[in-house]
């Protein structure tokens, strides 16, 4: 049974990713900053769980040591943990900027690097030419900067640069590195963002959601399971020769 770890999998997109990978036959380590959420999702899925702060190098190293001591290897790492806030550019504070970059960019860097160091030393996956796969959750905002999200967009643009650079360096070590770019996904994070945007734009939450759907050619809000399906593809053998790519999963809201 292949092994995977998904950060930020106590809710939302991360929880859907963990559930899909379990469905596909993975043993999945559920990890989240909130230990109660990690424990609950792990219990529901029948999988191990970890409390994990992705901005803390020591916490990541301890988690990696625990996973490798338990399972001996890690086939797929999904660096999914992320945050957002929303404000006009001229009103953004340094605290908001630092918060988004610390979690979204530094957290992704630390997560990928910490686990890649160990994954690069493990044997090849059975019957495969790779040792493992690393996948990051970025955002449609990493391709198309959005008003009120300058800091968030910048942090996710940085994730794509990180993924591309890491992919080039880790390919000789038989590791792939890819990203997915979700669009308007129905999660608790989106609920917070809709409330913020409604207040900042002087409109109702319903109107904000209608605008999201209007911007999406496939005509509906995205579900976490849509993102999880893309992650499952990248985690599977059909994507073994793909690296350094960002898979756009947004219903056509942004087309490269």
C-alpha positions as CSV (number, residue, x, y, z in Angstrom):
1,X,0.0,0.0,0.0
2,X,1.5,3.4,-1.0
3,X,1.8,6.1,1.7
4,X,0.8,9.7,1.5
5,X,0.7,12.7,3.8
6,X,-1.6,15.7,3.3
7,X,-1.1,18.9,5.2
8,X,-4.1,21.0,6.1
9,X,-6.3,18.0,5.8
10,X,-8.5,18.6,8.8
11,X,-11.1,20.4,6.6
12,X,-11.9,21.7,3.1
13,X,-9.8,20.8,0.1
14,X,-7.2,18.9,2.3
15,X,-9.9,16.7,3.8
16,X,-11.3,15.9,0.3
17,X,-7.7,15.1,-0.9
18,X,-7.1,12.7,2.0
19,X,-10.5,11.0,1.4
20,X,-9.8,10.6,-2.3
21,X,-6.3,9.1,-1.8
22,X,-7.7,6.7,0.8
23,X,-10.3,5.7,-1.8
24,X,-7.5,5.1,-4.3
25,X,-5.7,2.7,-1.9
26,X,-3.3,5.0,-0.1
27,X,-2.4,4.9,3.6
28,X,-2.8,8.6,4.3
29,X,-1.4,10.6,7.2
30,X,-3.9,13.3,8.0
31,X,-2.2,16.4,9.4
32,X,-3.5,19.8,10.4
33,X,-2.6,22.7,12.7
34,X,-5.8,22.0,14.6
35,X,-5.1,18.6,16.4
36,X,-8.8,18.0,17.0
37,X,-9.6,18.3,13.4
38,X,-6.7,16.1,12.4
39,X,-7.8,13.5,14.9
40,X,-11.5,13.6,13.8
41,X,-10.7,13.3,10.1
42,X,-8.2,10.5,10.8
43,X,-10.8,8.7,12.8
44,X,-13.4,9.0,10.1
45,X,-11.0,7.8,7.4
46,X,-9.5,5.1,9.6
47,X,-6.0,6.7,9.1
48,X,-3.2,8.0,11.2
49,X,-3.1,11.7,12.1
50,X,-0.6,14.3,13.1
51,X,-0.9,17.8,14.6
52,X,1.4,19.8,12.3
53,X,2.4,23.5,12.0
54,X,3.9,23.8,8.5
55,X,5.7,27.1,9.5
56,X,7.8,25.3,12.1
57,X,10.9,23.4,10.8
58,X,11.2,21.3,14.0
59,X,7.6,20.2,13.9
60,X,8.0,19.2,10.2
61,X,11.2,17.3,11.0
62,X,9.6,15.5,13.9
63,X,6.6,14.6,11.7
64,X,8.8,13.3,8.9
65,X,10.8,11.2,11.4
66,X,7.6,9.8,12.8
67,X,6.2,8.9,9.4
68,X,9.4,7.2,8.2
69,X,9.8,5.4,11.5
70,X,6.3,4.0,11.1
71,X,6.1,3.3,7.4
72,X,9.7,3.3,6.2
73,X,8.9,5.7,3.3
74,X,6.5,8.3,1.9
75,X,5.3,8.0,-1.7
76,X,3.3,11.1,-2.0
77,X,3.4,14.4,-0.1
78,X,0.7,17.0,-0.6
79,X,1.6,20.4,0.7
80,X,-1.9,21.8,0.9
81,X,-2.0,23.9,4.1
82,X,-2.8,27.6,3.3
83,X,-4.4,30.8,4.6
84,X,-6.0,33.9,3.2
85,X,-7.0,37.4,4.2
86,X,-8.5,40.1,2.1
87,X,-8.0,43.9,1.9
88,X,-7.4,46.6,-0.7
89,X,-3.8,47.0,-1.7
90,X,-3.4,50.5,-0.1
91,X,-4.8,49.2,3.2
92,X,-2.8,46.0,3.4
93,X,-0.8,45.7,6.6
94,X,2.7,44.1,7.0
95,X,1.0,41.6,9.4
96,X,-1.3,40.4,6.7
97,X,1.5,40.2,4.2
98,X,3.7,38.3,6.6
99,X,0.9,35.9,7.6
100,X,0.1,34.9,4.0
101,X,3.7,34.5,3.0
102,X,4.7,32.7,6.2
103,X,2.1,30.0,5.8
104,X,1.5,29.8,2.0
105,X,5.1,30.3,0.8
106,X,7.5,29.6,3.6
107,X,5.2,26.8,4.9
108,X,5.1,25.1,1.4
109,X,8.9,25.5,1.1
110,X,9.6,24.0,4.5
111,X,7.2,21.1,3.9
112,X,8.5,20.2,0.5
113,X,12.2,20.5,1.5
114,X,11.8,18.6,4.8
115,X,10.1,15.6,3.3
116,X,12.0,15.7,0.0
117,X,15.3,15.3,1.9
118,X,14.1,11.9,3.2
119,X,12.2,10.8,0.1
120,X,15.3,11.3,-2.0
121,X,17.0,8.6,0.0
122,X,14.3,6.0,-0.3
123,X,14.1,3.1,-2.8
124,X,12.1,3.5,-6.0
125,X,8.4,2.9,-5.8
126,X,7.5,-0.7,-6.7
127,X,7.6,-1.1,-10.5
128,X,8.1,2.6,-11.0
129,X,11.1,4.8,-12.0
130,X,10.3,7.4,-9.3
131,X,11.1,7.5,-5.6
132,X,8.1,9.7,-4.8
133,X,5.9,12.7,-5.7
134,X,5.5,16.1,-4.1
135,X,2.4,18.2,-4.9
136,X,1.5,21.7,-3.8
137,X,-1.8,23.4,-3.7
138,X,-1.5,26.9,-5.2
139,X,-4.4,28.8,-6.6
140,X,-6.0,30.4,-9.6
141,X,-4.8,33.6,-8.0
142,X,-1.2,32.4,-8.7
143,X,-2.0,32.9,-12.4
144,X,-4.4,35.8,-12.4
145,X,-3.9,38.4,-9.6
146,X,-7.1,39.3,-8.0
147,X,-8.2,42.7,-6.5
148,X,-8.2,42.6,-2.7
149,X,-5.8,39.7,-2.7
150,X,-2.5,41.2,-3.7
151,X,-0.6,39.6,-0.8
152,X,-2.4,36.2,-1.3
153,X,-1.8,36.3,-5.0
154,X,1.9,37.1,-4.6
155,X,2.3,34.3,-2.1
156,X,0.8,31.8,-4.5
157,X,2.8,33.1,-7.5
158,X,5.8,32.3,-5.3
159,X,4.6,28.8,-4.8
160,X,4.6,28.2,-8.5
161,X,8.1,29.5,-8.8
162,X,9.2,27.2,-6.0
163,X,7.5,24.2,-7.6
164,X,9.2,24.8,-10.9
165,X,12.7,25.3,-9.4
166,X,12.3,22.3,-7.1
167,X,11.1,20.1,-10.0
168,X,14.3,20.8,-12.0
169,X,16.5,20.1,-9.0
170,X,14.7,17.0,-7.8
171,X,14.1,15.3,-11.1
172,X,17.6,13.6,-11.1
173,X,16.8,12.3,-7.7
174,X,13.7,10.6,-9.2
175,X,11.2,12.9,-7.5
176,X,8.5,14.9,-9.3
177,X,7.1,18.2,-8.1
178,X,3.8,19.6,-9.3
179,X,1.0,22.0,-8.3
180,X,-2.7,22.4,-8.7
181,X,-4.5,25.7,-9.1
182,X,-8.0,25.6,-7.7
183,X,-10.6,28.3,-8.5
184,X,-13.7,29.3,-6.6
185,X,-13.9,26.3,-4.2
186,X,-16.8,25.8,-1.7
187,X,-15.0,25.6,1.6
188,X,-15.1,27.3,5.0
189,X,-12.2,29.5,3.7
190,X,-14.4,30.6,0.8
191,X,-17.3,31.4,3.2
192,X,-14.9,33.8,5.1
193,X,-13.7,35.3,1.8
194,X,-17.2,35.9,0.5
195,X,-18.1,37.8,3.7
196,X,-14.9,39.9,3.5
197,X,-15.5,40.6,-0.2
198,X,-19.1,41.5,0.3
199,X,-18.2,44.0,2.9
200,X,-15.3,45.5,1.0
201,X,-17.2,45.7,-2.3
202,X,-20.4,46.9,-0.7
203,X,-22.6,44.0,-2.0
204,X,-24.4,41.0,-0.6
205,X,-22.7,37.6,-0.1
206,X,-25.2,36.2,-2.6
207,X,-24.1,38.6,-5.2
208,X,-20.5,37.7,-4.6
209,X,-21.2,34.0,-5.1
210,X,-23.2,34.8,-8.3
211,X,-20.2,36.7,-9.6
212,X,-18.0,33.7,-8.9
213,X,-20.3,31.5,-10.9
214,X,-20.5,34.0,-13.7
215,X,-16.7,34.0,-13.9
216,X,-16.7,30.2,-14.2
217,X,-17.7,28.9,-17.7
218,X,-18.7,25.5,-16.5
219,X,-21.4,27.3,-14.5
220,X,-21.0,26.3,-10.9
221,X,-18.9,26.7,-7.8
222,X,-16.0,24.3,-7.6
223,X,-16.2,21.4,-5.1
224,X,-13.3,20.2,-3.0
225,X,-13.6,16.9,-4.7
226,X,-12.8,18.5,-8.0
227,X,-9.4,19.5,-6.7
228,X,-8.9,16.1,-5.0
229,X,-9.5,14.3,-8.3
230,X,-6.7,16.4,-9.9
231,X,-4.4,15.6,-7.0
232,X,-5.2,11.9,-7.4
233,X,-4.2,12.0,-11.0
234,X,-0.8,13.6,-10.2
235,X,-0.3,11.1,-7.4
236,X,-1.0,8.2,-9.7
237,X,1.2,6.4,-12.2
238,X,-0.4,8.1,-15.3
239,X,1.3,11.3,-14.2
240,X,4.8,9.8,-13.7
241,X,6.4,11.8,-16.5
242,X,4.9,15.1,-15.5
243,X,6.9,17.5,-13.3
244,X,7.2,21.2,-12.8
245,X,3.6,21.7,-14.0
246,X,0.6,23.5,-12.5
247,X,-2.7,21.8,-13.3
248,X,-5.5,24.4,-13.7
249,X,-8.6,23.1,-11.9
250,X,-11.1,26.0,-12.1
251,X,-13.9,25.2,-14.4
252,X,-12.5,27.5,-17.0
253,X,-12.5,30.6,-14.8
254,X,-8.9,31.1,-15.9
255,X,-7.4,29.5,-19.0
256,X,-3.7,29.7,-19.6
